[in-house]
Amino acid sequence: MNQKEYWNKKALDFPRYDKNKDGFQQKIIKLLKDENIINDKTSVLDIGCGTGVYTIPLAKECGNITALDISSKMLELLEEDSWNYNVNTKIQTRCSNWKEFKSTEKYDLVLATLSAAFSDEQDFEKILQYSKKHVCFIDFVDTKGSNFEELLYNTYGIEKAIFKDLENKKKWLEHKNIEFKTTPLTNTYSKLIEIDEAIYKIKEILKSSQENIILSEEEIRIVLNPLKIGNKINYVINMKLELLHWRTTS
């Protein structure tokens, strides 16, 4: 399965923007306003935008947004929701990975939120090509802790995955002698999901772990029993994040 197929499949159960549950997004928008990073004329390049969880609320505050993602399925959901929230005229979608992305434009803000688009120094260097004023990243600090991972740790000793993206960006900035600012953030996301989806998520965690543990679907169902509410499973992600920001000159 290539990256495009993987993210198209992930789109089926990926979170979508909900104006009734956008407290965390509004916190980000306030930070960006307080730092004079965005206003109603700001042009934004949103790298790895997914279904538009940040794109749509930003579109309400900014001039225009180019929403970039490798997944056509994610972008279809974003486009549908942009119509529902009346910001469709402000958002232009581009289906591409970051390495292949090309544009004649530069943007006031280049933004990436929990994006898997950056894999090497060339990907970071490319940011400077498209940023006129500001760059902002939101990344995990060390780990992303879901109650599924906690359950597997308590039951089988499976360690949580460690994320190095933020650390790598900071090292690159220090190497380039670019001053940056960080702001700590926390967010909790929860929803009730179907048992089949929960089983799939557990299998993905097992697959990505260093331990060689294979569980049958029946064994996974037993492991998930403590999280069962009615016919569904309570899925919770507790996220420790940082907003990393620096100013560029065109």
C-alpha positions as CSV (number, residue, x, y, z in Angstrom):
1,M,0.0,0.0,0.0
2,N,1.5,3.3,-1.1
3,Q,1.2,6.6,0.9
4,K,-1.7,7.9,-1.1
5,E,-3.7,4.6,-0.7
6,Y,-2.8,4.6,3.0
7,W,-4.2,8.1,3.7
8,N,-7.2,7.6,1.4
9,K,-8.1,4.6,3.6
10,K,-7.4,6.7,6.8
11,A,-9.9,9.3,5.5
12,L,-12.8,6.9,6.2
13,D,-12.5,7.4,10.0
14,F,-10.5,10.7,10.1
15,P,-11.9,13.5,12.3
16,R,-13.8,16.3,10.5
17,Y,-14.3,19.9,11.5
18,D,-17.2,20.5,13.9
19,K,-17.9,24.1,14.9
20,N,-19.6,22.8,18.1
21,K,-16.3,21.1,19.1
22,D,-13.6,23.5,17.9
23,G,-12.3,24.8,21.3
24,F,-8.8,23.7,20.5
25,Q,-8.8,25.2,17.0
26,Q,-10.0,28.5,18.5
27,K,-7.2,28.4,20.9
28,I,-4.7,28.1,18.0
29,I,-6.4,30.9,16.1
30,K,-6.2,33.2,19.2
31,L,-2.5,32.5,19.5
32,L,-1.9,33.3,15.8
33,K,-3.9,36.5,16.2
34,D,-2.1,37.5,19.4
35,E,1.3,37.0,17.6
36,N,0.0,39.1,14.6
37,I,0.5,36.1,12.3
38,I,-3.0,36.1,10.7
39,N,-5.7,38.7,9.8
40,D,-8.5,38.9,7.3
41,K,-6.0,39.3,4.4
42,T,-3.6,36.6,5.2
43,S,-2.8,34.0,2.5
44,V,-2.1,30.5,3.9
45,L,-0.5,27.3,2.7
46,D,-1.8,24.4,4.8
47,I,0.5,21.5,4.3
48,G,-1.1,18.1,5.0
49,C,-4.4,19.6,5.7
50,G,-6.3,16.4,5.9
51,T,-10.1,16.8,6.2
52,G,-9.7,20.5,7.1
53,V,-10.0,20.4,10.9
54,Y,-7.8,23.6,10.9
55,T,-8.3,24.7,7.4
56,I,-12.0,25.6,7.8
57,P,-11.8,27.6,11.0
58,L,-8.7,29.4,9.6
59,A,-10.6,30.2,6.4
60,K,-13.1,32.1,8.5
61,E,-10.3,34.4,9.7
62,C,-7.9,34.7,6.8
63,G,-8.0,35.9,3.2
64,N,-7.4,32.6,1.3
65,I,-6.0,29.2,1.9
66,T,-4.3,26.6,-0.4
67,A,-5.1,23.3,1.2
68,L,-2.5,20.7,0.3
69,D,-2.8,16.9,0.9
70,I,-1.7,13.7,-0.7
71,S,-5.2,12.1,-0.1
72,S,-7.9,12.9,-2.6
73,K,-10.5,11.4,-0.2
74,M,-9.4,13.8,2.6
75,L,-9.8,16.7,0.2
76,E,-13.2,15.6,-0.9
77,L,-14.4,15.7,2.7
78,L,-12.7,19.1,3.2
79,E,-14.5,20.5,0.1
80,E,-17.8,19.2,1.3
81,D,-17.4,20.7,4.7
82,S,-16.1,24.0,3.3
83,W,-19.5,24.4,1.4
84,N,-21.4,23.5,4.6
85,Y,-19.5,26.2,6.5
86,N,-19.7,28.8,3.7
87,V,-15.9,29.2,3.3
88,N,-15.6,27.3,-0.1
89,T,-14.7,30.5,-2.0
90,K,-11.6,31.0,0.3
91,I,-10.2,27.5,0.0
92,Q,-8.3,26.0,-3.0
93,T,-7.4,22.3,-2.7
94,R,-4.3,20.8,-4.2
95,C,-3.8,17.0,-4.2
96,S,-0.1,16.4,-4.0
97,N,2.7,15.4,-1.6
98,W,5.0,18.1,-0.3
99,K,8.0,16.9,-2.4
100,E,6.1,17.3,-5.7
101,F,4.2,20.4,-4.8
102,K,4.9,23.4,-7.0
103,S,3.4,26.9,-7.1
104,T,4.3,30.3,-8.4
105,E,2.9,31.9,-5.2
106,K,4.4,32.7,-1.8
107,Y,2.2,32.7,1.2
108,D,2.0,34.9,4.3
109,L,1.8,31.8,6.5
110,V,3.0,28.3,5.8
111,L,1.3,26.0,8.3
112,A,1.5,22.3,9.1
113,T,-0.5,20.7,11.9
114,L,0.5,17.1,12.9
115,S,1.6,16.6,9.4
116,A,3.6,13.6,8.1
117,A,4.7,15.5,5.0
118,F,8.3,16.2,6.1
119,S,10.9,13.5,6.0
120,D,14.2,15.1,5.4
121,E,16.1,18.4,5.3
122,Q,15.1,19.2,1.7
123,D,11.5,19.2,2.9
124,F,12.3,21.8,5.5
125,E,14.3,23.9,3.0
126,K,11.4,24.0,0.7
127,I,9.3,25.8,3.3
128,L,11.6,28.8,2.9
129,Q,10.8,28.9,-0.8
130,Y,7.1,29.5,-0.2
131,S,6.9,31.6,3.0
132,K,6.7,35.4,2.8
133,K,6.3,36.1,6.5
134,H,5.6,33.2,9.0
135,V,5.9,29.5,9.4
136,C,4.0,27.5,12.1
137,F,4.1,23.9,13.0
138,I,2.0,22.0,15.5
139,D,3.6,18.7,16.5
140,F,3.5,16.1,19.2
141,V,5.9,16.3,22.1
142,D,7.5,12.9,22.4
143,T,4.3,10.7,22.4
144,K,0.7,10.6,21.4
145,G,-1.1,8.8,24.2
146,S,-4.4,7.1,23.4
147,N,-6.3,5.0,25.9
148,F,-5.8,2.1,23.4
149,E,-2.0,2.4,23.8
150,E,-2.4,2.8,27.5
151,L,-4.5,-0.4,27.6
152,L,-1.9,-2.3,25.6
153,Y,0.9,-1.0,27.7
154,N,-0.8,-2.1,31.0
155,T,-1.7,-5.5,29.5
156,Y,1.3,-6.4,27.4
157,G,4.0,-3.8,28.2
158,I,3.8,-2.3,24.6
159,E,5.6,1.0,24.7
160,K,4.1,4.1,23.1
161,A,5.5,5.4,19.8
162,I,8.0,8.3,20.2
163,F,7.7,11.2,17.8
164,K,10.8,13.0,16.7
165,D,9.3,15.4,14.2
166,L,9.4,18.5,16.5
167,E,12.9,17.7,17.7
168,N,14.1,17.4,14.1
169,K,12.6,20.7,13.1
170,K,14.2,22.5,16.1
171,K,17.6,21.0,15.2
172,W,17.2,22.2,11.6
173,L,16.3,25.7,12.7
174,E,19.3,25.8,15.1
175,H,21.6,24.7,12.3
176,K,20.2,27.5,10.1
177,N,20.6,30.0,12.9
178,I,16.8,30.8,12.7
179,E,15.3,32.1,15.9
180,F,12.0,30.4,16.8
181,K,9.3,30.5,19.4
182,T,7.4,27.6,21.0
183,T,4.1,27.5,22.9
184,P,3.1,24.4,24.8
185,L,-0.4,23.0,24.1
186,T,-2.6,20.1,25.2
187,N,-5.7,18.7,23.6
188,T,-8.0,15.7,24.3
189,Y,-10.1,14.1,21.5
190,S,-12.6,11.4,22.2
191,K,-15.4,9.6,20.4
192,L,-17.4,6.4,20.5
193,I,-16.3,4.1,17.6
194,E,-17.5,0.8,16.2
195,I,-15.9,-2.4,17.4
196,D,-14.5,-3.2,14.0
197,E,-12.8,0.3,13.8
198,A,-11.4,-0.3,17.3
199,I,-10.0,-3.7,16.3
200,Y,-8.3,-2.1,13.3
201,K,-6.7,0.6,15.4
202,I,-5.4,-2.0,17.9
203,K,-3.9,-4.0,15.0
204,E,-2.2,-0.8,13.7
205,I,-0.7,-0.1,17.1
206,L,0.6,-3.7,17.3
207,K,2.0,-3.5,13.8
208,S,4.0,-0.4,14.5
209,S,5.3,-1.5,17.9
210,Q,8.7,-3.0,18.5
211,E,7.3,-6.0,20.3
212,N,6.3,-9.1,18.3
213,I,2.8,-9.5,19.7
214,I,0.0,-10.9,17.5
215,L,-3.5,-11.0,18.8
216,S,-6.6,-12.6,17.2
217,E,-9.7,-10.5,16.8
218,E,-11.3,-12.4,19.7
219,E,-8.4,-11.6,21.9
220,I,-8.6,-7.9,20.9
221,R,-12.3,-7.9,21.7
222,I,-11.5,-9.1,25.2
223,V,-8.8,-6.5,25.7
224,L,-11.2,-3.8,24.6
225,N,-14.0,-4.9,27.0
226,P,-13.1,-2.3,29.8
227,L,-13.6,0.5,27.2
228,K,-17.0,-0.7,26.0
229,I,-20.0,1.6,26.3
230,G,-23.1,-0.1,24.9
231,N,-22.2,-1.5,21.5
232,K,-19.3,0.9,20.9
233,I,-15.8,1.5,22.2
234,N,-14.7,4.7,23.9
235,Y,-11.6,6.0,22.1
236,V,-9.6,8.9,23.7
237,I,-6.4,10.6,22.6
238,N,-4.6,12.8,25.1
239,M,-2.2,15.0,23.1
240,K,0.8,17.0,24.4
241,L,1.7,19.4,21.7
242,E,3.8,22.4,20.8
243,L,3.3,25.3,18.4
244,L,6.6,26.1,16.8
245,H,6.7,29.5,15.0
246,W,9.3,31.5,13.2
247,R,9.3,34.6,11.0
248,T,10.8,34.6,7.5
249,T,11.6,37.3,5.0
250,S,10.6,37.0,1.3
